[in-house]
């Protein structure tokens, strides 16, 4: 089977969020199942592209409304990622030092048009085209409706929704940017008065998946305006839980962490990583270490962090370390906490530091209001760090509370009171050293690798060819 993933992000090439981790891992595991799985993404100006060798394999010009733009298809020269990586180079629009910006309508439309123009030249067309989020949401519409891509219309398309909050809206006066189609079908582009690429992809794709079963059900009730559409299209919708790359996220071999460890030396191994964190960030290594890694935005509950951390530090004997960035109001609200003896924060993102934090922390906080799948809780489990989560979306599918013979701490809803109560429960659990140690060893063995998920996707693809 010949599969093409089309995505705006792919780790380690360019990463903003969990989409990159999925696009960088799922194809690798699919290839191990015997699928010829490839990835195409924009060619950005970043450290990876600057330090890697690419070969130009195709050149042409694309039409974007009234403009003609040169583009190249570049292929990563080595196969170090475990799959073939192709990049669309449109210098005027895509070769930037950022992934997302104000002009994304034109940027990602050019990317999608160039990709399909290239696919038209294939002798061996893909058996399935797999798109991801709104940035590639018009692929399925153009394949099924644009006259230019008539020869591709029988290729099954699959859309994966990683986050339905972002839908790529743009006004109808930009419809001329899309390759010509029968205007009687313009309704396939529209949702609530705007061109909505995510809504269009839901309508036009053969199958729609979300990144966890619970998130699929939640979207039918709350999807930033797409609830009715998802209910109407529910027959072709399925939730498939994301996985994590066990080759990258492995405390036994992880080159980023201070001390590697297995289940046999987990306690001492985690302690060395914790000691490094506490020394580096001036925290007390005798206290349970709670951490947060992620974007400081409303979806993650970050607007409550100042109150939550203040109360938790006052009422419980803990340390807190935060790694992330986001809305300036949320970042600024944390500054007064830096004067407290048991709190510290690294504002920004650091991949190496994130690995050390997973390895050294005792508890990971994820008080998310929205969490389609969540990968952080899976990373923390892999490293023996107990997740403390709001039971929603993928968190609900992957974390079972210790009160229910599980291994994590769950709370129902995101309020200061509920999160601080969960932190207090976690602190009490930490005091039972024997049970806490047994639990830490147990959770490292929970298999959230891509093995199962990749097999589920293979079954889905095969159903489209029958």
N, C-alpha and C positions, 0 to 999 in steps of 0.2 A: 504494500500500500504506500502511496506517494502522498505525503501530507505537507501543506505549507501553512505555517503560522505567520500571521501579519499582526505586528504589535508596535506600539510606540516606545516601549521600554524592554530591556532584556539584560539581566545581570550576567556578567559583570560589565557589559558595554555601557549601559546607561540605566541608572536606577533612581526613581523618585519614591516608589512605594512597592507594595507586594506584587503588583503586576509584573515587575521586573524579575522577581524571584521565581514566579511561575513560568514565565517565558524562557528563563534561563535553565530551568530544571526539567519541566515536563517533556520537551523534545528529546533530551538526553535519555530519559527513561523509556520514551516511546521507541527510540532507535534500538534500545536493548531488547525490546519486544519484537523486533524485526520490521518495524515501520520505517520507511525513509522519511524522517521528520526533519524539516528545514525551517529556518526563521528568516523573515525579512523585516527590517526596521529602518528608520531614518538614519542617515549618517550625520552625527553630531560632531561638534568640535570639542572634544574632551580628552581626558588623559588616556583613556583606552584607545581611541582612534589615533591619537598622536603617536602612541607607543607600539602600535600594531601594524603589521604589513597587510595591505589589501591589494588585490589585483582587479583591474577594471575588466569586466566581462561583457558589458553591453553599454552602448551609448545611443541616445535618441533625443527627441524633443517632445515635450508634452504640451497639450493645450489646456490652459486654465483660464476659462472665460475668453477674454480678448488678448491674452498674453501667450507667448510661446516661450517655454523655458527649457534650456538644456538640462539633461539629467544623465547620470551614470549609474549603473548597477555595479557595486563593488562586492567582492567576495573576500572574506577573511582567509588569508593564505594558509594558515594552519587549521587543524581540526581540534584545537585544544579545548573547545567548549563541549565536545561530544556530539556536535551536530554541525551541519553546514550553516554558516551565517552569511546573509546577504544584506547589503545596505543600499538604500536609495540616496544618492547624492544630488540634491538640488541646491547648489551653492547659495543662491539668492534667498532661499527660504529655510532650509533645514540645517545647514552647516553653521550652527550657533553653539554657544557654550551653555545653553539651557535646553531643557526638553519641552517645557510648556511656557506659553507667553500670551500676549494680547492678540496676536495675529494667527491663532491656531486654526481658524477655519481655512484660510488659504494654505497654510503650511501642511496640514494633514490631508487636505483634499489633493494637493499636489503629490504628496506621498502615495496616496491610494491610487490615483490615476496612473502615476509612473509604474507602480507595482503591477497593475492590470495590463498596462501597455506591454510590459515585459513578459507577463504570463502569456499574452497572445502569441508570442514568438516560440513558445515551447512546443517541441514535437511531442513530448510526453507530458500531457497536462496533469495537474494535481488530481488525485482521486477525491480529496476533500480540501477545502480552504477553511482554516480556523481563524476567526477574527477575535479581537480582544478589546472590549469597551468601545466608547463612542469614537475614539480617535480613528478607528478602522470601521466604523459603523455603516459607512456608505458603500462598502465593498459589495455587500449582498444586494443592495438596491441596484448598483451599476451593472453587476453581473446579470441580474434578471431583467433589467429595464432599458439600459443604455444600448442603442443600436450598435455602437462600436464594439461591444463585448458579446454580441449575439452568439459567437461560437463557444462562449464559456458558460452559457446559461444552464447547462446540465450538470455542472460541477456542484455537488452539495456544499452548502456553507453552514458552518457552525459558529455561533456567537457565544462567547463567555462574558458574562457580566461580572466584573470584579468589584465595581462600586456604582450603583445606580443613581447616586446623588449627582453625579456629573454626566451630562447628556449631550454636550456639544452644540447647544442651540445656536442657530443663526437665522437672520431674517430671510423672508422669501425673495427679497430683491437680489439675493446672491445666488438664486437657483441657476442662473446662467453659467455659473462656474462648473456645474455638473455636466458631464458629457451628454449630448442630446438624447432625449427619450420621448416616448409618447406622453404628452402633457396631460392626457386624460387620467394618467396614473400618478399625478403629483401628490395625491392624497397619501401615497405610501411614504412620502417624505414628511408629511405634516403631523404635528401633534400639538394641540392647543394653540394654534395660530402661528407656530414657528416651524421652520425645518429643524427636525430633531433627529440627529444621526442615530442615537441609541434606540429611539422608538422605531425608526425605519429599519434598523437591523433586526429588532424583535419581530417586525412584520414580515421581513423578506428572507430571513435565514431559515434554513430547513430545520435546524434544531437550536434551542437556546439553553445554555447551561449557566448556573451560578456556582459560586465557589464553595458552597456548603448546602446541604439539604434544608437546614433551618432558615438560611437566608432566602432561599427560593420561596418558602412559605411566608416569611415576613414581608417580602416584596409585594405579595398579593394584597397585603393590608396597608403597606406604607412604602411607596417607591418614588417619592418626589414627583407625583403626578402621573405615574405610569401604572398605577394599580389596576385600573380597568383593562388596560391593554394586556397586562400580564395574565389576568384572569381569563380574558378572551382567548389568549394564545396558550393557555396552560397545557393543552394536549401535547405540545412540542417542547415543553419546558421540563428540565430535570436539574436537580442539585447534585453536584459531584464535589466531594470535599477535596480541597487542595492538599498537597503533601509538601514535604520539605526534602531538600537534597541531603541525604544522609552522608554523602561523600564530602560535602562542604561543611555540614554541621555535625561534626563528630569530635567529641572531647578527647578521644584517643589520639587523633592525628591533626587536630586543628593547629595550624602554625601561628595563629594570632594569639592564642592564650598563653598565660605565664607558665602554667604547669599542665601537661596532658594527664588524663586519668581515665580509668575504666571503672566498672562497678566495684572492682576489688580494692581500689585505692581512692574511691570517690570522695570520701570524707576529707582525707589529707590533700587530695588534689584540688578540691573546691576551696579548701582553707588557704592554700597558697595564692590562688587567684583572688580570694576575698582579702587576704592580707595586703596584696599589692594595691587593690582598689582603695582600701581604707587608708593606707599610707599615702597614696597619691592624692586622695581627696579629703584627707584629714578627718576621717571618721573612726569611730570606735569599733574595732574588729570583734569585740566580745558581745556586741549587740546584734540581733537579727537585722540583716541588711535587706531593705525593700528597695526595688528599683522600678523605674519607668523608662522605656525606650520607645520613642515614636514622635509623631507630630503633635505639637501643642495647639490643638484645635478643639472646637466644640464637640466634634464627633468622638473624640477620645476622652471627653470629660475634663479637658485641661482647664476650662474656666473655673472649675471647683478646686483645682490643685492647691492653691494658696490656703484656702480654708481647711481642706482635708489634711494637708501636711502639718499645718499649725496645730490642729487639734490632736492628730495622731502623735506628734512629737511631745505634746504636753501630757497626754494620757497614757502613752505606752513607752516602754524603754527600747527604742529602735533607732536605726539610722536609715536615711533615705538618700539615694543617689538618682539623679535624673539625667538622661541623655536625649536631647531632642531640640527642635525649634519649630516655630510656627507663627501664630498670630502674636503681634507685638504686645498687645494688651496682656495676653497670657504669659509671655516671657517676662514682661515688666513686673507682673504680680508676684513673681518668684524671687525677685531681687532682695526684698527684706528678709527672706528666709535664709539667705546666705550668711547672715550674721549669727544664725543659730549654730550650736556646736555639732549637731548631729544631722545636718543637711548640707548637700552640695549638688551642683548642677553643671553639666557641660552643655552649653547652648550651641547647637550645631549638630552635625552628624559625623561620626567616625566609625567606619566599618570594623576596624581592628578593636577599638574600645568596646563596641557592642558585643563582640564575641567574649571579651574578658568579663564583661558585666554578666552575661548569661552564665558564664562558668563560675563566677565568684559570688553571685547573689544568692540569698536564701529564698526570697519571694519576688515574683514579677507582678507588678500592678497593671491591670488592664480594665479600668472602669469605663469601657467604651459604651457610648450610646448607640453607635452603629459599628458593626464589625462583620462584614460579609463572610469572611472566613477567619482571618487572623492567622498569622504565621508565628508571631512572637511567642505565643503560648506553646506552640509546638517546639520552637527552639529551646525554650526554657525547660520543657519536659526532657528533651534530649540531653540537657546538661545538668539534670537533677535539681532544677530550681522550681519551686512550687508556684503555680500561677494563682493569682487572686483576681477573679474576673466577674464582670457582669454577665449573667447567663442570657446571652443574646447571640443570634447568628451562629457563626462557626465556633464561638466560645462555648455555646451551649452544646454543640456536637462533640467537642473534644475535651471538656473538663467536667469531671464528676466531683461533687462535693464530698469531703471526708465524712460528712454526716450521713451520706448515702453509700457508705462503703467505697468511697472514691479516693481521690488523691489530691484534690485541689480545694480552694476556698471560693465559693460562689456567693454572689449577692444578687438580689432581684431588683434592679433599678439603680439609677445613678443619682444619689443625693449625698451630701456631705455625711449625713448620719449613717446611711447604709454602707458607704465605703469605709468609714472609720470603724464601724462595727466589724466589718470583714477583716480589717487590719488587726483589730484586737483579737479576733478569733485565731488569726494566723499566728499572732504572737504567743498566744496560749499553746497552740500546737507546737511551736518551736521549743517550748520549755520541756516538752516530753522528748528528750534527746533520742531515746531508743526508737520510739515510733517515728519520729521525724527522720532519722537516718534510714530506717527501713523504707519509708515512703520515698525518700530521695533516690535510693537505689532502684526501687520498683519503677519509678516513672521514666528512668532512662531507657527502659526496655520497651516502652509503648511505641509501637511501629506506626509512625505517621510519615513514613517515606512515601515517595511517589509510586511505589510498586503497585499498590491496590488501585490508586486513582488512574494511573496510566492504563491499566487493564480495563477499567470502566469506560474510559474514553475510546479505547480500541473497540469495545463492544458497541458503543454508540456509533462510531464511524461505519462499522460493518453493517449496522442496521440501515444506514442511508444508501448502501449499495445493493440492497436486496430488491 
